[in-house]
Amino acid sequence: RWLRSSDKTRFGLISYSDLPQHHFSLHDYDSRRKVLEALPKQKPTEGDTHTGEALQFSLQYFSAANGGRKALKVPQILMVITDGAATNPYILEEHSDALRANGIIVISVGVKEANIDQLETMAGGDKSKVFFVDNFKALETLYEKISPALCNTTKPGKSNGTQTCSFCSILYQHILTRNTSKTDACRSHTGVERVPFIQVGFHCGFALSRLAIVSNTTTCPQIKVGQYCVHD
């Protein structure tokens, strides 16, 4: 089954147009089913693209009161998906810099008419954290491209005394499908161990933290069943 609990990967969701709207916080749901059920069913509200204001709004939801775990040195990641140019582009740098100053990594994804310069501004000028697709359907193709950005922005760590993973390649599958529950083998120098296959997907506005990822394309030291390779 999908391995997720309040002490592992957490998801939050904010959408925006004229005004940002908070849907749920990082600590609100502790299972894939609950996250799926909490996703908005209606189409996004049409309006202007107030991305800068949404960045400013999102900062509060990384606080400990809203489930953020900066104090525990858990990576805090905000993924922004936008399909248009920002209405107030002059405030993008200020508010994205404020997020980084608070230890939050910003990854920007542009769709259709998004402005590439603005995407780079949100990512702090780091082009490895900027992605662009022609339509929303094409977002499904981004997982393998986004995985290096996630690996390079978080530090390998340990969980419950397990050895650190050496990440070579990560296979992403979409959390928002029915095919995300698997256990796969992680081949080490000493053989093959059965370990959780943690699959991570993205939805517009998700704020992600503490990605615990193992796949059959990942080279790892030997791991015991039930333990995890964790970016900490």
Secondary structure, DSSP 8 states (H G I E B T S, - for coil): -----TTS-EEEEEEESSSEEEEE-TTS--SHHHHHHHS--S----S---HHHHHHHHGGGGSGGGT--GGGT--EEEEEEESS--SSGGGHHHHHHHHHHTTEEEEEEEETT--HHHHHHHTTT-GGGEEEESSGGGGGG-HHHHHHHHHHHS-B--STT------S------TTSTT---EEEEEETTEEEEEE-------TTEEEE--B---TT---S---TT---BB-
